[in-house]
Amino acid sequence: MDSKMKIESWDWMKKNWSLLFQLFWVFFKIGPVTFGGGYAMIPLIEREVVKKRKWVEIEEVSDMFALSGTAPGAIAVNAATFIGHKIAGVRGAIAAMIGVLLPTFLIVMLLNIIFVSFEGNSHVKAAFLGIRAAVVALIAYAAIKIARTSILDKSTFILMIVMVIMMLVFHWHPIFVIVTGALLGIMIVKVKELMNIPVRLDHNQEKNKESIYDVPNEEMRT
């Protein structure tokens, strides 16, 4: 009996450590491409975490990045920590955080040495010019992917436009934007409920409704 329990415990530890190493390795690969901020991670997280390993849904990634923006610290580190905790608890959070930090630390140290040696070099300046442009593309792609799961109807589209205007024109702080968006979201849902207007909270809800109405009449009767 004791030997069987030991074998089961060993198997559990092997699976657990394997998952932790996978988390570390995934974010170790993602870490070096977080030029320009954590939002540039989203396309890679979608590929590695959502599609390839199916650890979380893309809607959950959007929510975690929203939370990461409200917490102190770098968005990339916060997002990795949230996702790691979602998948494997506290140990997963630590593994993901170390994974995303380590390559960035090593690259910054290396770039510092190179930059001191080649400061003023036209080729280095041209390279960073191209990197900045590529980062804009990554962030724009991430925004489009998040919009597909977050913009559910006219009210959420109008809310998004208003928040963009507030940041561009009035220079609202991101935390204030997120808090205001949360409060307005609650208010919009409450108003719709009072007016007996159907409320959509995600895209899957609409799909489920369509699947119910698509059932043939004979099956509905049974």
Secondary structure as the mmCIF struct_conf table of DSSP 4:
data_model
#
loop_
_struct_conf.conf_type_id
_struct_conf.id
_struct_conf.beg_label_comp_id
_struct_conf.beg_label_asym_id
_struct_conf.beg_label_seq_id
_struct_conf.end_label_comp_id
_struct_conf.end_label_asym_id
_struct_conf.end_label_seq_id
HELX_RH_AL_P HELX_RH_AL_P1 ASP A 2 ILE A 30
HELX_RH_3T_P HELX_RH_3T_P1 GLY A 31 VAL A 33
TURN_TY1_P TURN_TY1_P1 PHE A 35 GLY A 36
BEND BEND1 GLY A 37 GLY A 37
HELX_RH_3T_P HELX_RH_3T_P2 GLY A 38 MET A 41
HELX_RH_AL_P HELX_RH_AL_P2 ILE A 42 ILE A 45
HELX_RH_PI_P HELX_RH_PI_P1 GLU A 46 LYS A 52
BEND BEND2 ARG A 53 ARG A 53
BEND BEND3 VAL A 56 VAL A 56
HELX_RH_AL_P HELX_RH_AL_P3 ILE A 58 THR A 70
BEND BEND4 ALA A 71 GLY A 73
HELX_RH_AL_P HELX_RH_AL_P4 ILE A 75 PHE A 118
TURN_TY1_P TURN_TY1_P2 GLU A 119 GLY A 120
HELX_RH_AL_P HELX_RH_AL_P5 SER A 122 SER A 150
BEND BEND5 ASP A 153 ASP A 153
HELX_RH_AL_P HELX_RH_AL_P6 LYS A 154 VAL A 169
BEND BEND6 PHE A 170 PHE A 170
HELX_RH_AL_P HELX_RH_AL_P7 PRO A 174 LEU A 194
TURN_TY1_P TURN_TY1_P3 MET A 195 ASN A 196
BEND BEND7 ASP A 202 ASP A 202
HELX_RH_AL_P HELX_RH_AL_P8 HIS A 203 TYR A 213
TURN_TY1_P TURN_TY1_P4 ASP A 214 ASP A 214
BEND BEND8 VAL A 215 VAL A 215
HELX_RH_AL_P HELX_RH_AL_P9 ASN A 217 ARG A 221
#
